[in-house]
Amino acid sequence: MQADGVILLFSRDVGATNQLLAVLDAFARLGGGAGTRWDNDSLIESLLIRAVGESSLASLLAKGSVVMGKDFALERFRQAGVTVQDWGELEASGATVADMLEALQVKLVITGTTDVDDRTDVEFWEAARRCGIPSVVFLDHVSSLDLRFRNPHSQTVLPDFVYLPNAFGRQALLDLGMSRLALTEGPDLHLEKLARKTAIDDSEIAAKRGEWVGNRQVSVVLFVSECTREVGASYERLPYDEVDVAHQLTCALRRGIVINGRVHGPDDTLLIIRPHPKDRKGKYDAFRSNLRPTTLIDGTTDLCVALSAADTIIGMDSTVLHEAKILGRPTFSVVSVGWFARVWGNEVVLDLGFANDDGGVGQADEV
C-alpha cells in the first residue's frame, strides 16, 4: 500500500476523544519524537501495521495526522493543544466524508465510538470501506455495543479493526460478526495515560476545596452525572436514571448513610453534582435549595482537580469513575451490573437503599 497520504482521526464525544489523545501521544513515541516507548505502544503499532503495513505506517507517522472532531470533542482536543478541524462545519457546507477522504488522501481512518445518539463515526467507517481505506476503532466504553455499531438504518456496520480495553465487550463484538483476528485487547489507553500523569498541584486542590466548603467541617461527596435522559430511548434498557439517582443519593444523605466506613449525614456533607457535558442546561437546578445536604453544581472545574478535591466520588457507570479510581480516590457505583463494578469488584458498589431486581436503583419516595 502506498503511503502518500495521511492518517485521519475523528471523534465526537469526550470519552472517545480521550482515547484518541492517548493514541496521538503513542504516535509521537512511535515516530521517535517523544522519548521512551510505553509497553502498550507495541500493541498499537502491531494493530496499525496489520491495517496498512509496516513501511506505510512508518511513512504515515512521519507525515503527521489530520484530526477532525464534532460537538463535544472539539473543546477537549483544543484543551489538549491539538489542532482540530470541525467536521460539523464541513458537513454543513455540503462536504461528504468520501469527498473529504479523497481530498486529503487519507490512507487510514481512526475513530472512537460515538454515543448512540450520533452515527457520524459509522459514516466514516462506511465511507472508508467504499474508498478502500482501512478503519480502526479505539473503544472507550463497552455499554450498548450493539447500538454503537449500527448505522441510522439499524444495519450493523463494523470497522476493519477494533482496540478493545481489557477484553470487556469481546463476546458482544464477536456476536456482531467481528473476527477474532480483527480484535486487539489491551489496557485502557486513556487510563494508562492518566496513571502516568504528573501529580496535581496541591495548591489547586486546596483552592478548589476552599471554594466549595469555606470554613465548614464537612465531607465532600462528588456525584458524577450521565446523559441517559439526553440520548433518549436508546438507553431505556439501563437500570438507572441519573436524576433519580441524584435524588436517591440526596435522600440517603438526609437520613444518614455509611460511605467508606463513615456515616454521612445532612449536616456534615456537601454534595457536588458534576454534570455530564451533554446534560441539558438547568438539569439539576432543582437541587439548588436551602435543604440539607447543601448541594452545589460544578461542571467547569478541571476534572482531575475536582476528583482530588472531593472526599468521595459516587456515580453509576461513567468512565469518570474509573479515572477517579486511577487517581486513588474513594469511588463507588450505585449499580452492580455496570462496567465499573465488573472491573473493580463488588467492594465499589454502594447500596443507597432503593435497589431494584435488575442491579440498578429504584425510585425514592421523597425529593
ROVO-863047 format. One record per residue: residue in three letters; z, x, y of N, C-alpha, C in turn. Coordinates in pm, whole numbers, padded with zeros to 5 digits, always signed. Layout:
<nodes>
ALAZXYZXYZXY/...
</nodes>
This chain:
<nodes>
MET+00000+00085-00120+00000+00000+00000+00000+00088+00124/GLN-00088+00061+00218-00094+00137+00342+00016+00092+00437/ALA+00088+00188+00495+00198+00156+00584+00160+00187+00728/ASP+00052+00124+00777+00008+00148+00914+00060+00041+01008/GLY+00168-00027+00968+00225-00134+01049+00374-00117+01065/VAL+00447-00229+01065+00590-00226+01093+00667-00315+00995/ILE+00797-00293+00992+00890-00385+00926+00934-00487+01029/LEU+00934-00614+00993+00983-00719+01082+01109-00780+01023/LEU+01212-00791+01106+01337-00856+01066+01356-00982+01148/PHE+01400-01089+01082+01422-01216+01151+01552-01280+01103/SER+01628-01336+01200+01743-01420+01165+01762-01525+01272/ARG+01837-01625+01237+01865-01734+01330+02014-01758+01350/ASP+02095-01738+01246+02238-01764+01254+02318-01635+01261/VAL+02443-01646+01304+02524-01527+01326+02552-01452+01196/GLY+02584-01524+01088+02613-01457+00961+02496-01376+00910/ALA+02377-01434+00915+02257-01362+00873+02230-01244+00963/THR+02254-01261+01093+02232-01152+01187+02324-01035+01159/ASN+02448-01063+01125+02542-00955+01091+02492-00874+00971/GLN+02433-00943+00873+02377-00869+00759+02261-00781+00803/LEU+02174-00834+00888+02058-00756+00931+02098-00640+01021/LEU+02205-00656+01097+02255-00543+01176+02302-00430+01084/ALA+02364-00467+00972+02404-00365+00875+02281-00300+00811/VAL+02177-00379+00788+02052-00325+00733+01989-00228+00832/LEU+01988-00264+00959+01931-00175+01061+02009-00043+01069/ASP+02140-00050+01055+02219+00073+01051+02180+00159+00931/ALA+02157+00093+00817+02115+00166+00698+01978+00229+00719/PHE+01888+00158+00788+01757+00214+00819+01771+00346+00894/ALA+01861+00350+00991+01880+00471+01071+01928+00587+00983/ARG+02016+00557+00889+02064+00662+00799+01955+00704+00700/LEU+01881+00607+00649+01775+00639+00554+01664+00719+00621/GLY+01645+00697+00750+01544+00771+00823+01589+00908+00867/GLY+01714+00942+00838+01764+01075+00868+01818+01093+01008/GLY+01838+00981+01079+01880+00996+01217+02020+00950+01249/ALA+02102+00921+01148+02234+00864+01177+02341+00915+01082/GLY+02340+01043+01053+02450+01102+00976+02439+01079+00826/THR+02552+01096+00760+02559+01091+00614+02530+00951+00562/ARG+02457+00945+00453+02429+00815+00392+02555+00754+00333/TRP+02560+00620+00335+02667+00548+00268+02624+00521+00123/ASP+02721+00489+00039+02692+00465-00103+02591+00353-00122/ASN+02601+00248-00040+02513+00132-00057+02372+00156-00009/ASP+02350+00263+00066+02216+00288+00119+02114+00307+00007/SER+02158+00363-00103+02064+00382-00215+02021+00250-00274/LEU+02111+00149-00273+02073+00016-00321+01966-00045-00231/ILE+01987-00033-00101+01890-00088-00006+01757-00015-00019/GLU+01764+00117-00027+01642+00197-00039+01565+00161-00165/SER+01635+00148-00276+01569+00114-00402+01503-00024-00395/LEU+01572-00118-00335+01517-00253-00320+01388-00250-00238/LEU+01389-00179-00126+01273-00177-00038+01158-00096-00098/ILE+01190+00005-00177+01083+00079-00247+01012-00014-00346/ARG+01088-00098-00412+01026-00195-00503+00935-00289-00428/ALA+00965-00315-00301+00884-00408-00222+00757-00343-00170/VAL+00766-00217-00121+00649-00159-00054+00606-00023-00107/GLY+00686+00037-00195+00653+00170-00244+00724+00278-00164/GLU+00749+00392-00229+00831+00496-00168+00767+00559-00046/SER+00641+00598-00057+00577+00665+00056+00560+00569+00174/SER+00527+00445+00145+00511+00347+00253+00644+00321+00323/LEU+00752+00314+00246+00882+00290+00307+00918+00403+00404/ALA+00896+00526+00362+00928+00640+00449+00849+00632+00580/SER+00723+00594+00569+00640+00582+00688+00686+00468+00778/LEU+00719+00356+00718+00764+00240+00796+00896+00267+00866/LEU+00989+00333+00797+01117+00364+00858+01100+00458+00976/ALA+01003+00548+00964+00980+00644+01073+00925+00576+01198/LYS+00857+00463+01179+00795+00394+01293+00889+00297+01362/GLY+01003+00268+01301+01093+00171+01361+01057+00029+01321/SER+01138-00068+01365+01121-00206+01323+01109-00298+01443/VAL+01050-00413+01419+01046-00521+01517+01150-00624+01477/VAL+01235-00663+01571+01341-00759+01543+01312-00887+01619/MET+01311-00998+01547+01293-01130+01608+01414-01216+01574/GLY+01450-01300+01669+01563-01389+01648+01536-01525+01707/LYS+01627-01614+01680+01617-01750+01730+01757-01804+01748/ASP+01776-01885+01850+01902-01955+01871+02022-01860+01875/PHE+02113-01874+01779+02241-01804+01780+02228-01654+01752/ALA+02118-01615+01691+02100-01472+01659+02074-01388+01783/LEU+02016-01447+01884+01973-01369+02000+02090-01298+02067/GLU+02196-01372+02096+02311-01311+02162+02377-01207+02074/ARG+02385-01235+01944+02450-01139+01853+02372-01008+01848/PHE+02240-01013+01839+02160-00891+01841+02182-00815+01972/ARG+02180-00887+02082+02194-00822+02212+02333-00761+02229/GLN+02436-00828+02178+02571-00772+02182+02576-00637+02110/ALA+02496-00625+02005+02493-00502+01926+02398-00398+01983/GLY+02336-00429+02096+02245-00333+02159+02108-00327+02098/VAL+02069-00430+02024+01938-00433+01957+01839-00513+02042/THR+01723-00456+02066+01617-00527+02137+01559-00634+02045/VAL+01560-00757+02090+01517-00868+02005+01418-00955+02081/GLN+01314-00999+02012+01218-01093+02068+01259-01235+02028/ASP+01241-01327+02120+01282-01465+02097+01167-01541+02027/TRP+01184-01565+01898+01080-01636+01824+01064-01778+01876/GLY+01173-01840+01920+01163-01976+01971+01068-01985+02088/GLU+01071-01886+02177+00979-01886+02291+00835-01866+02245/LEU+00815-01774+02151+00680-01751+02100+00626-01875+02031/GLU+00712-01940+01953+00671-02061+01883+00634-02170+01982/ALA+00712-02184+02089+00686-02286+02190+00554-02261+02262/SER+00511-02135+02267+00385-02102+02333+00264-02127+02245/GLY+00289-02169+02121+00179-02201+02030+00155-02099+01921/ALA+00235-01993+01917+00217-01890+01814+00259-01942+01677/THR+00191-01897+01574+00231-01927+01437+00285-01800+01374/VAL+00364-01816+01269+00419-01699+01202+00308-01611+01149/ALA+00208-01670+01087+00097-01593+01030+00023-01513+01136/ASP-00003-01576+01250-00072-01505+01359+00011-01387+01408/MET+00141-01408+01421+00230-01302+01468+00235-01187+01368/LEU+00244-01219+01239+00247-01114+01137+00121-01029+01142/GLU+00008-01096+01162-00119-01023+01169-00127-00938+01296/ALA-00084-00995+01409-00095-00924+01536-00008-00798+01538/LEU+00108-00806+01476+00199-00691+01474+00172-00596+01357/GLN+00080-00634+01270+00050-00555+01150+00177-00536+01066/VAL+00244-00645+01042+00368-00641+00964+00338-00611+00818/LYS+00412-00517+00761+00394-00478+00621+00512-00519+00533/LEU+00622-00559+00595+00739-00603+00519+00819-00698+00607/VAL+00853-00815+00551+00934-00915+00621+01073-00916+00561/ILE+01174-00902+00645+01314-00905+00601+01386-01013+00681/THR+01455-01102+00612+01531-01207+00680+01668-01222+00616/GLY+01754-01295+00686+01873-01351+00623+01835-01489+00573/THR+01933-01575+00555+01903-01716+00530+01968-01798+00640/THR+01893-01892+00694+01948-01979+00796+02032-02087+00731/ASP+02113-02152+00814+02187-02267+00764+02088-02378+00731/VAL+02138-02482+00667+02047-02583+00611+01987-02674+00717/ASP+02025-02657+00844+01967-02740+00949+01845-02676+01014/ASP+01799-02563+00961+01682-02496+01017+01608-02425+00904/ARG+01476-02433+00904+01397-02377+00794+01303-02266+00840/THR+01332-02203+00953+01241-02101+01004+01227-01983+00910/ASP+01338-01943+00846+01329-01830+00753+01234-01860+00638/VAL+01239-01983+00588+01149-02023+00480+01003-02017+00528/GLU+00982-02057+00653+00848-02049+00711+00798-01904+00713/PHE+00887-01810+00742+00849-01669+00740+00812-01625+00599/TRP+00888-01668+00496+00855-01628+00358+00720-01685+00317/GLU+00695-01812+00352+00569-01875+00313+00451-01806+00381/ALA+00465-01778+00509+00356-01712+00581+00333-01571+00528/ALA+00442-01500+00498+00428-01365+00443+00352-01367+00311/ARG+00383-01463+00227+00314-01472+00098+00166-01499+00117/ARG+00133-01589+00209-00009-01618+00235-00082-01496+00287/CYS-00011-01411+00359-00072-01291+00417-00063-01170+00324/GLY-00006-01189+00205+00005-01078+00111+00112-00976+00150/ILE+00214-01020+00222+00320-00931+00270+00447-00959+00190/PRO+00512-00858+00135+00637-00882+00061+00749-00925+00153/SER+00840-01006+00100+00954-01054+00177+01084-01023+00103/VAL+01185-00986+00179+01316-00952+00125+01422-01029+00202/VAL+01516-01088+00130+01624-01165+00192+01758-01096+00163/PHE+01840-01083+00266+01977-01035+00252+02070-01153+00277/LEU+02133-01199+00169+02220-01316+00180+02349-01282+00252/ASP+02401-01379+00329+02532-01361+00390+02634-01458+00334/HIS+02589-01567+00271+02680-01668+00219+02610-01737+00103/VAL+02690-01784+00007+02629-01841-00113+02644-01993-00120/SER+02691-02055-00012+02702-02201-00016+02565-02264-00003/SER+02546-02378-00070+02425-02459-00059+02297-02378-00080/LEU+02297-02289-00180+02179-02205-00201+02056-02287-00235/ASP+02074-02396-00310+01957-02476-00346+01892-02535-00221/LEU+01971-02563-00118+01915-02617+00006+01858-02508+00096/ARG+01917-02391+00093+01869-02281+00178+01730-02234+00137/PHE+01694-02256+00012+01564-02209-00037+01466-02324-00053/ARG+01472-02421+00037+01376-02530+00040+01307-02535+00175/ASN+01181-02577+00172+01109-02597+00298+01134-02739+00349/PRO+01080-02776+00465+01106-02911+00518+01058-03023+00428/HIS+00973-02992+00330+00923-03094+00237+01005-03098+00108/SER+01122-03031+00111+01214-03026-00004+01155-02952-00124/GLN+01056-02868-00100+00999-02784-00206+01073-02650-00209/THR+01101-02601-00328+01168-02473-00341+01072-02361-00302/VAL+01118-02273-00216+01040-02156-00173+01126-02033-00193/LEU+01075-01936-00266+01151-01816-00295+01085-01694-00231/PRO+01165-01605-00174+01111-01478-00127+01081-01388-00247/ASP+01027-01270-00222+00996-01181-00333+01120-01111-00389/PHE+01215-01080-00301+01336-01008-00343+01456-01062-00266/VAL+01574-01057-00332+01697-01101-00268+01807-00999-00294/TYR+01879-00962-00187+02001-00883-00200+02118-00980-00202/LEU+02195-00974-00310+02299-01072-00337+02436-01006-00325/PRO+02522-01050-00234+02653-00987-00219+02747-01020-00333/ASN+02795-00917-00401+02900-00932-00503+02863-01024-00619/ALA+02736-01041-00643+02684-01117-00757+02711-01267-00749/PHE+02782-01313-00647+02805-01457-00634+02674-01526-00601/GLY+02648-01636-00669+02524-01710-00648+02411-01668-00738/ARG+02435-01568-00825+02327-01520-00912+02268-01632-00996/GLN+02354-01708-01063+02304-01811-01154+02229-01920-01077/ALA+02278-01954-00957+02208-02055-00878+02067-02010-00843/LEU+02049-01882-00811+01915-01832-00780+01827-01826-00904/LEU+01885-01788-01016+01809-01788-01141+01764-01930-01176/ASP+01852-02027-01154+01818-02166-01181+01705-02215-01090/LEU+01695-02159-00971+01587-02196-00880+01454-02134-00919/GLY+01457-02036-01011+01334-01972-01056+01320-01827-01015/MET+01422-01770-00955+01419-01630-00914+01427-01542-01038/SER+01346-01438-01043+01351-01345-01155+01472-01253-01142/ARG+01534-01219-01254+01645-01123-01251+01601-00991-01189/LEU+01477-00954-01214+01425-00827-01162+01411-00829-01010/ALA+01410-00949-00952+01396-00961-00807+01530-00960-00734/LEU+01641-00956-00811+01774-00961-00752+01837-00823-00750/THR+01893-00788-00638+01974-00666-00626+02115-00708-00589/GLU+02212-00668-00668+02351-00706-00645+02429-00587-00593/GLY+02505-00611-00489+02585-00504-00431+02691-00560-00339/PRO+02769-00475-00275+02873-00520-00183+02813-00593-00063/ASP+02894-00673+00002+02852-00739+00125+02834-00631+00232/LEU+02714-00618+00284+02682-00508+00375+02759-00520+00507/HIS+02770-00641+00560+02842-00660+00685+02989-00628+00669/LEU+03049-00674+00559+03192-00649+00540+03220-00501+00517/GLU+03128-00433+00449+03148-00289+00432+03139-00218+00567/LYS+03047-00260+00651+03036-00202+00785+03164-00228+00864/LEU+03217-00350+00853+03339-00385+00924+03457-00301+00877/ALA+03463-00275+00746+03572-00196+00692+03572-00054+00746/ARG+03456-00005+00787+03443+00130+00842+03456+00132+00995/LYS+03478+00014+01052+03484+00003+01197+03601+00084+01253/THR+03578+00150+01364+03684+00222+01432+03793+00125+01474/ALA+03918+00168+01462+04032+00082+01493+04019+00023+01634/ILE+04058-00103+01647+04054-00170+01776+04166-00115+01864/ASP+04138-00100+01991+04236-00051+02087+04356-00146+02090/ASP+04475-00092+02064+04597-00174+02063+04618-00245+02196/SER+04574-00184+02305+04594-00247+02436+04512-00376+02449/GLU+04393-00379+02384+04313-00502+02387+04385-00614+02312/ILE+04442-00578+02197+04513-00677+02116+04635-00728+02191/ALA+04711-00637+02250+04832-00676+02323+04798-00763+02443/ALA+04688-00729+02512+04647-00808+02628+04609-00950+02588/LYS+04535-00962+02479+04495-01095+02433+04616-01175+02389/ARG+04706-01112+02316+04824-01185+02271+04910-01229+02391/GLY+04921-01141+02490+04995-01178+02610+04931-01294+02682/GLU+04797-01297+02685+04725-01409+02748+04754-01539+02675/TRP+04760-01532+02544+04784-01652+02464+04928-01702+02476/VAL+05025-01615+02454+05164-01660+02433+05253-01641+02554/GLY+05214-01555+02648+05303-01530+02761+05433-01467+02715/ASN+05544-01524+02758+05677-01473+02722+05740-01547+02605/ARG+05666-01639+02546+05723-01719+02437+05733-01638+02309/GLN+05834-01667+02230+05851-01606+02099+05795-01702+01994/VAL+05666-01690+01969+05600-01782+01876+05513-01705+01779/SER+05482-01770+01669+05385-01717+01574+05248-01777+01606/VAL+05146-01694+01610+05012-01740+01645+04931-01765+01518/VAL+04887-01889+01502+04801-01928+01390+04661-01952+01445/LEU+04562-01880+01395+04423-01895+01439+04347-01978+01336/PHE+04297-02094+01379+04219-02181+01291+04071-02155+01314/VAL+03998-02125+01208+03857-02091+01215+03773-02215+01183/SER+03699-02263+01281+03618-02382+01261+03493-02352+01180/GLU+03430-02457+01132+03295-02451+01075+03211-02560+01143/CYS+03087-02574+01102+02996-02664+01174+02937-02769+01082/THR+03015-02818+00985+02959-02915+00892+02920-03045+00962/ARG+02993-03081+01067+02956-03204+01140+02822-03187+01212/GLU+02796-03067+01262+02674-03044+01338+02550-03039+01250/VAL+02563-02984+01129+02443-02972+01047+02411-03101+00973/GLY+02504-03196+00976+02471-03330+00930+02484-03354+00782/ALA+02400-03445+00734+02415-03499+00599+02394-03396+00489/SER+02333-03283+00521+02310-03181+00418+02439-03130+00359/TYR+02550-03147+00431+02676-03094+00384+02770-03202+00331/GLU+02719-03316+00299+02805-03424+00252+02880-03387+00124/ARG+02829-03292+00048+02892-03256-00078+03017-03170-00059/LEU+03036-03111+00059+03150-03025+00079+03278-03107+00082/PRO+03386-03055+00023+03509-03134+00011+03599-03123+00132/TYR+03544-03105+00249+03627-03098+00370+03544-03127+00494/ASP+03614-03162+00599+03557-03179+00732+03646-03099+00826/GLU+03587-03012+00906+03666-02916+00983+03759-02981+01084/VAL+03716-03091+01146+03804-03158+01243+03920-03225+01172/ASP+03892-03287+01057+04001-03344+00977+04100-03237+00935/VAL+04049-03122+00894+04138-03014+00852+04223-02967+00969/ALA+04164-02958+01088+04242-02917+01205+04354-03018+01232/HIS+04325-03146+01216+04429-03249+01230+04538-03230+01124/GLN+04495-03205+01002+04591-03188+00894+04681-03067+00917/LEU+04621-02960+00966+04700-02841+00996+04801-02871+01107/THR+04758-02943+01209+04849-02981+01317+04965-03064+01264/CYS+04933-03161+01178+05038-03246+01121+05135-03164+01036/ALA+05080-03071+00958+05165-02988+00873+05259-02902+00957/LEU+05208-02849+01068+05291-02767+01156+05398-02851+01224/ARG+05367-02976+01254+05466-03063+01318+05586-03089+01226/ARG+05559-03104+01098+05670-03131+01007+05732-03004+00951/GLY+05660-02890+00970+05710-02763+00919+05643-02729+00787/ILE+05582-02611+00779+05513-02570+00657+05534-02421+00636/VAL+05550-02383+00511+05569-02242+00478+05432-02175+00470/ILE+05412-02073+00552+05289-01994+00551+05328-01848+00538/ASN+05277-01783+00435+05304-01641+00415+05454-01611+00410/GLY+05529-01702+00345+05671-01680+00324+05760-01718+00441/ARG+05706-01778+00545+05784-01813+00664+05754-01956+00705/VAL+05860-02029+00742+05841-02167+00788+05784-02166+00930/HIS+05674-02237+00947+05611-02253+01078+05632-02398+01122/GLY+05695-02416+01236+05722-02549+01288+05653-02574+01421/PRO+05676-02691+01480+05604-02728+01602+05647-02651+01727/ASP+05768-02599+01727+05819-02534+01848+05804-02383+01848/ASP+05781-02325+01731+05771-02179+01724+05633-02132+01679/THR+05532-02221+01693+05396-02187+01652+05298-02220+01764/LEU+05209-02129+01791+05096-02152+01881+04970-02159+01797/LEU+04899-02271+01806+04775-02289+01729+04655-02258+01819/ILE+04574-02163+01775+04450-02129+01845+04333-02180+01760/ILE+04249-02263+01817+04129-02309+01747+04011-02226+01794/ARG+03943-02162+01700+03823-02084+01733+03699-02163+01690/PRO+03627-02220+01785+03509-02299+01749+03401-02213+01684/HIS+03320-02278+01602+03200-02215+01547+03094-02210+01657/PRO+03006-02109+01657+02901-02104+01760+02816-02229+01770/LYS+02803-02304+01658+02722-02426+01659+02801-02551+01697/ASP+02932-02540+01710+03012-02658+01742+02966-02719+01874/ARG+02957-02852+01875+02920-02920+01999+03029-02901+02103/LYS+02990-02900+02228+03086-02884+02337+03188-02997+02335/GLY+03313-02962+02347+03419-03062+02350+03465-03111+02215/LYS+03418-03049+02108+03450-03095+01973+03600-03103+01949/TYR+03675-03009+02005+03820-03005+01980+03901-03039+02104/ASP+03839-03104+02203+03912-03136+02325+04033-03225+02299/ALA+04026-03309+02198+04137-03399+02169+04264-03324+02128/PHE+04248-03197+02093+04364-03118+02052+04437-03056+02172/ARG+04377-03066+02290+04444-03015+02410+04541-03123+02459/SER+04669-03105+02435+04768-03204+02474+04903-03137+02491/ASN+05000-03216+02535+05135-03165+02550+05216-03177+02422/LEU+05154-03230+02319+05224-03243+02191+05240-03107+02125/ARG+05341-03096+02042+05362-02973+01966+05287-02981+01834/PRO+05237-02869+01782+05244-02737+01843+05145-02723+01960/THR+05177-02637+02054+05084-02607+02162+04954-02556+02103/THR+04844-02609+02152+04713-02575+02096+04618-02528+02206/LEU+04552-02416+02182+04453-02362+02274+04318-02353+02203/ILE+04210-02363+02280+04074-02347+02227+04020-02216+02281/ASP+03979-02125+02192+03929-01994+02237+03812-01953+02148/GLY+03692-01965+02203+03574-01924+02130+03502-01807+02192/THR+03564-01745+02293+03495-01639+02366+03551-01499+02340/THR+03674-01490+02294+03733-01359+02268+03658-01288+02157/ASP+03639-01156+02171+03579-01077+02064+03648-01111+01933/LEU+03569-01134+01828+03624-01183+01702+03729-01089+01645/CYS+03701-00960+01640+03796-00867+01581+03926-00862+01661/VAL+03916-00873+01793+04036-00875+01876+04116-01002+01848/ALA+04049-01117+01840+04117-01243+01812+04187-01241+01677/LEU+04118-01191+01575+04178-01184+01442+04300-01091+01441/SER+04291-00983+01515+04400-00886+01518+04518-00935+01600/ALA+04492-01019+01701+04599-01069+01787+04675-01185+01725/ALA+04616-01252+01627+04682-01364+01560+04773-01312+01448/ASP+04876-01390+01418+04965-01354+01307+04909-01403+01174/THR+04841-01516+01175+04787-01576+01054+04653-01640+01086/ILE+04558-01628+00993+04426-01690+01008+04411-01795+00898/ILE+04370-01915+00937+04353-02025+00842+04215-02087+00864/GLY+04148-02119+00754+04018-02184+00764+03982-02251+00634/MET+03853-02263+00611+03803-02332+00492+03723-02236+00406/ASP+03597-02210+00443+03516-02118+00362+03423-02035+00449/SER+03465-02008+00572+03384-01931+00665+03385-01782+00628/THR+03275-01714+00661+03270-01569+00645+03377-01500+00729/VAL+03418-01563+00837+03523-01505+00922+03651-01481+00842/LEU+03679-01564+00743+03799-01542+00661+03789-01410+00584/HIS+03672-01380+00533+03652-01251+00466+03669-01136+00565/GLU+03617-01154+00685+03630-01050+00787+03777-01025+00819/ALA+03855-01134+00828+03997-01119+00856+04068-01044+00745/LYS+04033-01073+00620+04095-01002+00507+04059-00854+00511/ILE+03935-00823+00542+03893-00683+00551+03973-00610+00657/LEU+04008-00681+00765+04088-00621+00872+04237-00617+00840/GLY+04273-00667+00722+04412-00662+00680+04500-00771+00735/ARG+04439-00881+00781+04517-00989+00839+04558-01092+00734/PRO+04678-01152+00744+04717-01261+00653+04623-01379+00670/THR+04549-01412+00568+04440-01509+00580+04445-01608+00464/PHE+04424-01736+00496+04435-01842+00396+04325-01946+00413/SER+04287-02005+00300+04191-02115+00299+04262-02241+00251/VAL+04225-02354+00307+04285-02480+00264+04205-02546+00153/VAL+04097-02482+00106+04020-02535-00006+04022-02435-00121/SER+04033-02485-00240+04047-02399-00357+03915-02374-00429/VAL+03806-02436-00384+03680-02428-00458+03574-02347-00386/GLY+03608-02286-00274+03507-02217-00195+03487-02073-00236/TRP+03391-02009-00170+03357-01869-00195+03476-01779-00163/PHE+03547-01807-00055+03660-01723-00015+03766-01718-00124/ALA+03802-01835-00178+03902-01838-00284+03853-01771-00411/ARG+03725-01782-00439+03670-01717-00559+03677-01566-00548/VAL+03655-01514-00428+03658-01370-00408+03799-01314-00409/TRP+03890-01383-00339+04023-01327-00314+04132-01383-00403/GLY+04105-01491-00477+04203-01541-00572+04290-01653-00516/ASN+04370-01714-00604+04449-01832-00568+04555-01803-00463/GLU+04595-01676-00449+04701-01646-00353+04658-01670-00208/VAL+04529-01686-00183+04484-01712-00045+04469-01861-00017/VAL+04499-01947-00115+04484-02091-00097+04613-02148-00041/LEU+04603-02221+00069+04718-02282+00135+04711-02433+00120/ASP+04815-02494+00066+04822-02638+00048+04887-02701+00170/LEU+04811-02780+00245+04865-02848+00362+04936-02978+00327/GLY+04928-03017+00201+04993-03141+00159+04905-03262+00164/PHE+04773-03241+00180+04678-03352+00185+04565-03332+00084/ALA+04595-03266-00028+04489-03229-00123+04426-03351-00187/ASN+04296-03338-00218+04230-03441-00298+04189-03380-00432/ASP+04120-03456-00515+04095-03414-00653+03982-03314-00668/ASP+03902-03290-00565+03786-03201-00581+03808-03064-00519/GLY+03933-03028-00497+03963-02896-00447+03959-02884-00297/GLY+03936-02996-00229+03933-02994-00084+04059-03052-00025/VAL+04047-03114+00093+04162-03173+00159+04129-03315+00198/GLY+04229-03401+00187+04209-03541+00218+04242-03572+00363/GLN+04263-03698+00392+04289-03743+00528+04437-03735+00561/ALA+04468-03697+00683+04606-03703+00732+04627-03839+00796/ASP+04746-03897+00779+04772-04029+00834+04795-04028+00985/GLU+04848-03915+01035+04876-03908+01177+04779-03811+01244/VAL+04772-03818+01375+04687-03728+01452+04774-03657+01554/
</nodes>
